[in-house]
Each structure stands twice: as C-alpha cells, then as structure tokens.
Amino acid sequence: MPQRVYLDDLRRAPHGWIQTQTAEETIALLKKGDVVELSLDYNLGPTTTQTGAAVLEWIDRQIVENPEWQLPKVIQIHSSHHRGRIYMAELLEGIRERLKAAGREAPRAMW
C-alpha cells in the first residue's frame, strides 16, 4: 500500500502521513519500496547525530547500488534549519540530475 512518510522529531505529521522521528526509521520504510511521498526535516534533535540529509544520502546510494528500488514520486524538504535546508536541496537536486542522466524518472522536488 502506498505510503506518505513525514520525518520530524517535533512537528506532527499531517493527516494521512506516517510519522518517523529518525533517519533509521525513515530508511526502514523506504527499503520496502512503497513510499510514494517523503517530507524531510533536517535537524532531528539533540540526541542524534543523524539528520534528514542522511536519508537523501541513503537514497543517492540506492540509485547506484539498487537500481530496481522504487524511489518516492515526491520528495519535499520542510525544514526551517537554513543551512540544512540548503544542503538537502543540493543533495536532492544531485539525485534528480543523476536519475535524469540515467534516463530514469526523477522524483518531483519541493522545498
């Protein structure tokens, strides 16, 4: 069943979305290949060194290591962390360019 995943440790997920609070939780859902929409925060609190960018870095690796894996159709960044938002936007644009160069459909990006 298609899922919409919202990664954020503070804000609540919109109605109809699955809430995750860590990069690891989010990646576990992505591995199943049925996430159609993904929304990412950058800063995930003081108890973790991982950020929402770790999810995009994992996605980027999957493009090369697991080309059969199904990417979300939409990836959005909802973070208010200025530098983190810029970094994630750059990662997401790199993912989109790599997919287009390989002749694959790139997710729609929103930020």
Phi and psi in radians as a Rosetta constraint file:
Dihedral C 1 N 2 CA 2 C 2 CIRCULARHARMONIC -1.035 0.35
Dihedral N 2 CA 2 C 2 N 3 CIRCULARHARMONIC 2.427 0.35
Dihedral C 2 N 3 CA 3 C 3 CIRCULARHARMONIC -2.155 0.35
Dihedral N 3 CA 3 C 3 N 4 CIRCULARHARMONIC 2.626 0.35
Dihedral C 3 N 4 CA 4 C 4 CIRCULARHARMONIC -2.022 0.35
Dihedral N 4 CA 4 C 4 N 5 CIRCULARHARMONIC 2.152 0.35
Dihedral C 4 N 5 CA 5 C 5 CIRCULARHARMONIC -2.022 0.35
Dihedral N 5 CA 5 C 5 N 6 CIRCULARHARMONIC 2.322 0.35
Dihedral C 5 N 6 CA 6 C 6 CIRCULARHARMONIC -2.120 0.35
Dihedral N 6 CA 6 C 6 N 7 CIRCULARHARMONIC 1.883 0.35
Dihedral C 6 N 7 CA 7 C 7 CIRCULARHARMONIC -1.620 0.35
Dihedral N 7 CA 7 C 7 N 8 CIRCULARHARMONIC 1.992 0.35
Dihedral C 7 N 8 CA 8 C 8 CIRCULARHARMONIC -2.923 0.35
Dihedral N 8 CA 8 C 8 N 9 CIRCULARHARMONIC 2.358 0.35
Dihedral C 8 N 9 CA 9 C 9 CIRCULARHARMONIC -1.565 0.35
Dihedral N 9 CA 9 C 9 N 10 CIRCULARHARMONIC -0.227 0.35
Dihedral C 9 N 10 CA 10 C 10 CIRCULARHARMONIC -2.042 0.35
Dihedral N 10 CA 10 C 10 N 11 CIRCULARHARMONIC -0.917 0.35
Dihedral C 10 N 11 CA 11 C 11 CIRCULARHARMONIC -1.314 0.35
Dihedral N 11 CA 11 C 11 N 12 CIRCULARHARMONIC 2.526 0.35
Dihedral C 11 N 12 CA 12 C 12 CIRCULARHARMONIC -1.416 0.35
Dihedral N 12 CA 12 C 12 N 13 CIRCULARHARMONIC 2.538 0.35
Dihedral C 12 N 13 CA 13 C 13 CIRCULARHARMONIC -1.164 0.35
Dihedral N 13 CA 13 C 13 N 14 CIRCULARHARMONIC 2.517 0.35
Dihedral C 13 N 14 CA 14 C 14 CIRCULARHARMONIC -1.079 0.35
Dihedral N 14 CA 14 C 14 N 15 CIRCULARHARMONIC 2.773 0.35
Dihedral C 14 N 15 CA 15 C 15 CIRCULARHARMONIC -0.957 0.35
Dihedral N 15 CA 15 C 15 N 16 CIRCULARHARMONIC 2.336 0.35
Dihedral C 15 N 16 CA 16 C 16 CIRCULARHARMONIC 1.585 0.35
Dihedral N 16 CA 16 C 16 N 17 CIRCULARHARMONIC -0.025 0.35
Dihedral C 16 N 17 CA 17 C 17 CIRCULARHARMONIC -1.860 0.35
Dihedral N 17 CA 17 C 17 N 18 CIRCULARHARMONIC 2.667 0.35
Dihedral C 17 N 18 CA 18 C 18 CIRCULARHARMONIC -1.608 0.35
Dihedral N 18 CA 18 C 18 N 19 CIRCULARHARMONIC 2.241 0.35
Dihedral C 18 N 19 CA 19 C 19 CIRCULARHARMONIC -1.490 0.35
Dihedral N 19 CA 19 C 19 N 20 CIRCULARHARMONIC 2.280 0.35
Dihedral C 19 N 20 CA 20 C 20 CIRCULARHARMONIC -2.199 0.35
Dihedral N 20 CA 20 C 20 N 21 CIRCULARHARMONIC 2.677 0.35
Dihedral C 20 N 21 CA 21 C 21 CIRCULARHARMONIC -2.098 0.35
Dihedral N 21 CA 21 C 21 N 22 CIRCULARHARMONIC -0.108 0.35
Dihedral C 21 N 22 CA 22 C 22 CIRCULARHARMONIC -2.333 0.35
Dihedral N 22 CA 22 C 22 N 23 CIRCULARHARMONIC 2.768 0.35
Dihedral C 22 N 23 CA 23 C 23 CIRCULARHARMONIC -1.073 0.35
Dihedral N 23 CA 23 C 23 N 24 CIRCULARHARMONIC -0.693 0.35
Dihedral C 23 N 24 CA 24 C 24 CIRCULARHARMONIC -1.076 0.35
Dihedral N 24 CA 24 C 24 N 25 CIRCULARHARMONIC -0.776 0.35
Dihedral C 24 N 25 CA 25 C 25 CIRCULARHARMONIC -1.052 0.35
Dihedral N 25 CA 25 C 25 N 26 CIRCULARHARMONIC -0.754 0.35
Dihedral C 25 N 26 CA 26 C 26 CIRCULARHARMONIC -1.135 0.35
Dihedral N 26 CA 26 C 26 N 27 CIRCULARHARMONIC -0.801 0.35
Dihedral C 26 N 27 CA 27 C 27 CIRCULARHARMONIC -1.092 0.35
Dihedral N 27 CA 27 C 27 N 28 CIRCULARHARMONIC -0.673 0.35
Dihedral C 27 N 28 CA 28 C 28 CIRCULARHARMONIC -1.030 0.35
Dihedral N 28 CA 28 C 28 N 29 CIRCULARHARMONIC -0.710 0.35
Dihedral C 28 N 29 CA 29 C 29 CIRCULARHARMONIC -1.241 0.35
Dihedral N 29 CA 29 C 29 N 30 CIRCULARHARMONIC -0.687 0.35
Dihedral C 29 N 30 CA 30 C 30 CIRCULARHARMONIC -1.098 0.35
Dihedral N 30 CA 30 C 30 N 31 CIRCULARHARMONIC -0.613 0.35
Dihedral C 30 N 31 CA 31 C 31 CIRCULARHARMONIC -1.029 0.35
Dihedral N 31 CA 31 C 31 N 32 CIRCULARHARMONIC -0.483 0.35
Dihedral C 31 N 32 CA 32 C 32 CIRCULARHARMONIC -1.240 0.35
Dihedral N 32 CA 32 C 32 N 33 CIRCULARHARMONIC -0.366 0.35
Dihedral C 32 N 33 CA 33 C 33 CIRCULARHARMONIC 1.408 0.35
Dihedral N 33 CA 33 C 33 N 34 CIRCULARHARMONIC 0.202 0.35
Dihedral C 33 N 34 CA 34 C 34 CIRCULARHARMONIC -2.006 0.35
Dihedral N 34 CA 34 C 34 N 35 CIRCULARHARMONIC 0.325 0.35
Dihedral C 34 N 35 CA 35 C 35 CIRCULARHARMONIC -1.478 0.35
Dihedral N 35 CA 35 C 35 N 36 CIRCULARHARMONIC 2.083 0.35
Dihedral C 35 N 36 CA 36 C 36 CIRCULARHARMONIC -1.729 0.35
Dihedral N 36 CA 36 C 36 N 37 CIRCULARHARMONIC -0.389 0.35
Dihedral C 36 N 37 CA 37 C 37 CIRCULARHARMONIC -2.481 0.35
Dihedral N 37 CA 37 C 37 N 38 CIRCULARHARMONIC 2.383 0.35
Dihedral C 37 N 38 CA 38 C 38 CIRCULARHARMONIC -2.340 0.35
Dihedral N 38 CA 38 C 38 N 39 CIRCULARHARMONIC 2.290 0.35
Dihedral C 38 N 39 CA 39 C 39 CIRCULARHARMONIC -2.181 0.35
Dihedral N 39 CA 39 C 39 N 40 CIRCULARHARMONIC 2.241 0.35
Dihedral C 39 N 40 CA 40 C 40 CIRCULARHARMONIC -2.115 0.35
Dihedral N 40 CA 40 C 40 N 41 CIRCULARHARMONIC 2.390 0.35
Dihedral C 40 N 41 CA 41 C 41 CIRCULARHARMONIC -1.725 0.35
Dihedral N 41 CA 41 C 41 N 42 CIRCULARHARMONIC 2.729 0.35
Dihedral C 41 N 42 CA 42 C 42 CIRCULARHARMONIC -1.550 0.35
Dihedral N 42 CA 42 C 42 N 43 CIRCULARHARMONIC -1.080 0.35
Dihedral C 42 N 43 CA 43 C 43 CIRCULARHARMONIC -1.400 0.35
Dihedral N 43 CA 43 C 43 N 44 CIRCULARHARMONIC 2.108 0.35
Dihedral C 43 N 44 CA 44 C 44 CIRCULARHARMONIC -1.923 0.35
Dihedral N 44 CA 44 C 44 N 45 CIRCULARHARMONIC 0.495 0.35
Dihedral C 44 N 45 CA 45 C 45 CIRCULARHARMONIC 1.709 0.35
Dihedral N 45 CA 45 C 45 N 46 CIRCULARHARMONIC 2.962 0.35
Dihedral C 45 N 46 CA 46 C 46 CIRCULARHARMONIC -1.348 0.35
Dihedral N 46 CA 46 C 46 N 47 CIRCULARHARMONIC -0.198 0.35
Dihedral C 46 N 47 CA 47 C 47 CIRCULARHARMONIC -1.627 0.35
Dihedral N 47 CA 47 C 47 N 48 CIRCULARHARMONIC 0.032 0.35
Dihedral C 47 N 48 CA 48 C 48 CIRCULARHARMONIC -2.344 0.35
Dihedral N 48 CA 48 C 48 N 49 CIRCULARHARMONIC 2.597 0.35
Dihedral C 48 N 49 CA 49 C 49 CIRCULARHARMONIC -1.626 0.35
Dihedral N 49 CA 49 C 49 N 50 CIRCULARHARMONIC -0.193 0.35
Dihedral C 49 N 50 CA 50 C 50 CIRCULARHARMONIC -1.437 0.35
Dihedral N 50 CA 50 C 50 N 51 CIRCULARHARMONIC 2.694 0.35
Dihedral C 50 N 51 CA 51 C 51 CIRCULARHARMONIC -2.274 0.35
Dihedral N 51 CA 51 C 51 N 52 CIRCULARHARMONIC 3.064 0.35
Dihedral C 51 N 52 CA 52 C 52 CIRCULARHARMONIC -1.065 0.35
Dihedral N 52 CA 52 C 52 N 53 CIRCULARHARMONIC -0.430 0.35
Dihedral C 52 N 53 CA 53 C 53 CIRCULARHARMONIC -1.096 0.35
Dihedral N 53 CA 53 C 53 N 54 CIRCULARHARMONIC -0.516 0.35
Dihedral C 53 N 54 CA 54 C 54 CIRCULARHARMONIC -1.057 0.35
Dihedral N 54 CA 54 C 54 N 55 CIRCULARHARMONIC -0.574 0.35
Dihedral C 54 N 55 CA 55 C 55 CIRCULARHARMONIC -1.179 0.35
Dihedral N 55 CA 55 C 55 N 56 CIRCULARHARMONIC -0.777 0.35
Dihedral C 55 N 56 CA 56 C 56 CIRCULARHARMONIC -1.143 0.35
Dihedral N 56 CA 56 C 56 N 57 CIRCULARHARMONIC -0.645 0.35
Dihedral C 56 N 57 CA 57 C 57 CIRCULARHARMONIC -1.118 0.35
Dihedral N 57 CA 57 C 57 N 58 CIRCULARHARMONIC -0.679 0.35
Dihedral C 57 N 58 CA 58 C 58 CIRCULARHARMONIC -1.128 0.35
Dihedral N 58 CA 58 C 58 N 59 CIRCULARHARMONIC -0.782 0.35
Dihedral C 58 N 59 CA 59 C 59 CIRCULARHARMONIC -1.025 0.35
Dihedral N 59 CA 59 C 59 N 60 CIRCULARHARMONIC -0.759 0.35
Dihedral C 59 N 60 CA 60 C 60 CIRCULARHARMONIC -1.027 0.35
Dihedral N 60 CA 60 C 60 N 61 CIRCULARHARMONIC -0.728 0.35
Dihedral C 60 N 61 CA 61 C 61 CIRCULARHARMONIC -1.147 0.35
Dihedral N 61 CA 61 C 61 N 62 CIRCULARHARMONIC -0.638 0.35
Dihedral C 61 N 62 CA 62 C 62 CIRCULARHARMONIC -1.120 0.35
Dihedral N 62 CA 62 C 62 N 63 CIRCULARHARMONIC -0.542 0.35
Dihedral C 62 N 63 CA 63 C 63 CIRCULARHARMONIC -1.011 0.35
Dihedral N 63 CA 63 C 63 N 64 CIRCULARHARMONIC -0.675 0.35
Dihedral C 63 N 64 CA 64 C 64 CIRCULARHARMONIC -1.528 0.35
Dihedral N 64 CA 64 C 64 N 65 CIRCULARHARMONIC -0.836 0.35
Dihedral C 64 N 65 CA 65 C 65 CIRCULARHARMONIC -1.384 0.35
Dihedral N 65 CA 65 C 65 N 66 CIRCULARHARMONIC -0.461 0.35
Dihedral C 65 N 66 CA 66 C 66 CIRCULARHARMONIC -2.495 0.35
Dihedral N 66 CA 66 C 66 N 67 CIRCULARHARMONIC 1.206 0.35
Dihedral C 66 N 67 CA 67 C 67 CIRCULARHARMONIC -1.085 0.35
Dihedral N 67 CA 67 C 67 N 68 CIRCULARHARMONIC -0.289 0.35
Dihedral C 67 N 68 CA 68 C 68 CIRCULARHARMONIC -1.422 0.35
Dihedral N 68 CA 68 C 68 N 69 CIRCULARHARMONIC -0.262 0.35
Dihedral C 68 N 69 CA 69 C 69 CIRCULARHARMONIC -1.102 0.35
Dihedral N 69 CA 69 C 69 N 70 CIRCULARHARMONIC 2.420 0.35
Dihedral C 69 N 70 CA 70 C 70 CIRCULARHARMONIC -1.544 0.35
Dihedral N 70 CA 70 C 70 N 71 CIRCULARHARMONIC 2.009 0.35
Dihedral C 70 N 71 CA 71 C 71 CIRCULARHARMONIC -1.312 0.35
Dihedral N 71 CA 71 C 71 N 72 CIRCULARHARMONIC 2.711 0.35
Dihedral C 71 N 72 CA 72 C 72 CIRCULARHARMONIC -1.081 0.35
Dihedral N 72 CA 72 C 72 N 73 CIRCULARHARMONIC 2.595 0.35
Dihedral C 72 N 73 CA 73 C 73 CIRCULARHARMONIC -1.339 0.35
Dihedral N 73 CA 73 C 73 N 74 CIRCULARHARMONIC -0.460 0.35
Dihedral C 73 N 74 CA 74 C 74 CIRCULARHARMONIC -2.326 0.35
Dihedral N 74 CA 74 C 74 N 75 CIRCULARHARMONIC 2.300 0.35
Dihedral C 74 N 75 CA 75 C 75 CIRCULARHARMONIC -2.212 0.35
Dihedral N 75 CA 75 C 75 N 76 CIRCULARHARMONIC 2.162 0.35
Dihedral C 75 N 76 CA 76 C 76 CIRCULARHARMONIC -2.161 0.35
Dihedral N 76 CA 76 C 76 N 77 CIRCULARHARMONIC 2.697 0.35
Dihedral C 76 N 77 CA 77 C 77 CIRCULARHARMONIC -1.992 0.35
Dihedral N 77 CA 77 C 77 N 78 CIRCULARHARMONIC 2.080 0.35
Dihedral C 77 N 78 CA 78 C 78 CIRCULARHARMONIC -1.944 0.35
Dihedral N 78 CA 78 C 78 N 79 CIRCULARHARMONIC 0.212 0.35
Dihedral C 78 N 79 CA 79 C 79 CIRCULARHARMONIC -1.196 0.35
Dihedral N 79 CA 79 C 79 N 80 CIRCULARHARMONIC 2.513 0.35
Dihedral C 79 N 80 CA 80 C 80 CIRCULARHARMONIC -1.741 0.35
Dihedral N 80 CA 80 C 80 N 81 CIRCULARHARMONIC 0.007 0.35
Dihedral C 80 N 81 CA 81 C 81 CIRCULARHARMONIC -1.325 0.35
Dihedral N 81 CA 81 C 81 N 82 CIRCULARHARMONIC 1.908 0.35
Dihedral C 81 N 82 CA 82 C 82 CIRCULARHARMONIC -0.975 0.35
Dihedral N 82 CA 82 C 82 N 83 CIRCULARHARMONIC -1.005 0.35
Dihedral C 82 N 83 CA 83 C 83 CIRCULARHARMONIC -1.148 0.35
Dihedral N 83 CA 83 C 83 N 84 CIRCULARHARMONIC -0.693 0.35
Dihedral C 83 N 84 CA 84 C 84 CIRCULARHARMONIC -1.108 0.35
Dihedral N 84 CA 84 C 84 N 85 CIRCULARHARMONIC -0.692 0.35
Dihedral C 84 N 85 CA 85 C 85 CIRCULARHARMONIC -1.096 0.35
Dihedral N 85 CA 85 C 85 N 86 CIRCULARHARMONIC -0.768 0.35
Dihedral C 85 N 86 CA 86 C 86 CIRCULARHARMONIC -1.095 0.35
Dihedral N 86 CA 86 C 86 N 87 CIRCULARHARMONIC -0.806 0.35
Dihedral C 86 N 87 CA 87 C 87 CIRCULARHARMONIC -1.065 0.35
Dihedral N 87 CA 87 C 87 N 88 CIRCULARHARMONIC -0.785 0.35
Dihedral C 87 N 88 CA 88 C 88 CIRCULARHARMONIC -1.169 0.35
Dihedral N 88 CA 88 C 88 N 89 CIRCULARHARMONIC -0.637 0.35
Dihedral C 88 N 89 CA 89 C 89 CIRCULARHARMONIC -1.087 0.35
Dihedral N 89 CA 89 C 89 N 90 CIRCULARHARMONIC -0.700 0.35
Dihedral C 89 N 90 CA 90 C 90 CIRCULARHARMONIC -1.139 0.35
Dihedral N 90 CA 90 C 90 N 91 CIRCULARHARMONIC -0.738 0.35
Dihedral C 90 N 91 CA 91 C 91 CIRCULARHARMONIC -1.075 0.35
Dihedral N 91 CA 91 C 91 N 92 CIRCULARHARMONIC -0.791 0.35
Dihedral C 91 N 92 CA 92 C 92 CIRCULARHARMONIC -1.124 0.35
Dihedral N 92 CA 92 C 92 N 93 CIRCULARHARMONIC -0.700 0.35
Dihedral C 92 N 93 CA 93 C 93 CIRCULARHARMONIC -1.146 0.35
Dihedral N 93 CA 93 C 93 N 94 CIRCULARHARMONIC -0.668 0.35
Dihedral C 93 N 94 CA 94 C 94 CIRCULARHARMONIC -1.078 0.35
Dihedral N 94 CA 94 C 94 N 95 CIRCULARHARMONIC -0.725 0.35
Dihedral C 94 N 95 CA 95 C 95 CIRCULARHARMONIC -1.060 0.35
Dihedral N 95 CA 95 C 95 N 96 CIRCULARHARMONIC -0.828 0.35
Dihedral C 95 N 96 CA 96 C 96 CIRCULARHARMONIC -1.078 0.35
Dihedral N 96 CA 96 C 96 N 97 CIRCULARHARMONIC -0.752 0.35
Dihedral C 96 N 97 CA 97 C 97 CIRCULARHARMONIC -1.132 0.35
Dihedral N 97 CA 97 C 97 N 98 CIRCULARHARMONIC -0.728 0.35
Dihedral C 97 N 98 CA 98 C 98 CIRCULARHARMONIC -1.107 0.35
Dihedral N 98 CA 98 C 98 N 99 CIRCULARHARMONIC -0.724 0.35
Dihedral C 98 N 99 CA 99 C 99 CIRCULARHARMONIC -1.156 0.35
Dihedral N 99 CA 99 C 99 N 100 CIRCULARHARMONIC -0.785 0.35
Dihedral C 99 N 100 CA 100 C 100 CIRCULARHARMONIC -1.073 0.35
Dihedral N 100 CA 100 C 100 N 101 CIRCULARHARMONIC -0.721 0.35
Dihedral C 100 N 101 CA 101 C 101 CIRCULARHARMONIC -1.109 0.35
Dihedral N 101 CA 101 C 101 N 102 CIRCULARHARMONIC -0.513 0.35
Dihedral C 101 N 102 CA 102 C 102 CIRCULARHARMONIC -1.542 0.35
Dihedral N 102 CA 102 C 102 N 103 CIRCULARHARMONIC 0.043 0.35
Dihedral C 102 N 103 CA 103 C 103 CIRCULARHARMONIC 1.329 0.35
Dihedral N 103 CA 103 C 103 N 104 CIRCULARHARMONIC 0.345 0.35
Dihedral C 103 N 104 CA 104 C 104 CIRCULARHARMONIC -1.814 0.35
Dihedral N 104 CA 104 C 104 N 105 CIRCULARHARMONIC 2.728 0.35
Dihedral C 104 N 105 CA 105 C 105 CIRCULARHARMONIC -1.243 0.35
Dihedral N 105 CA 105 C 105 N 106 CIRCULARHARMONIC 2.267 0.35
Dihedral C 105 N 106 CA 106 C 106 CIRCULARHARMONIC -1.665 0.35
Dihedral N 106 CA 106 C 106 N 107 CIRCULARHARMONIC 2.528 0.35
Dihedral C 106 N 107 CA 107 C 107 CIRCULARHARMONIC -1.148 0.35
Dihedral N 107 CA 107 C 107 N 108 CIRCULARHARMONIC 2.603 0.35
Dihedral C 107 N 108 CA 108 C 108 CIRCULARHARMONIC -1.217 0.35
Dihedral N 108 CA 108 C 108 N 109 CIRCULARHARMONIC 2.329 0.35
Dihedral C 108 N 109 CA 109 C 109 CIRCULARHARMONIC -1.875 0.35
Dihedral N 109 CA 109 C 109 N 110 CIRCULARHARMONIC 2.422 0.35
Dihedral C 109 N 110 CA 110 C 110 CIRCULARHARMONIC -2.380 0.35
Dihedral N 110 CA 110 C 110 N 111 CIRCULARHARMONIC 2.346 0.35
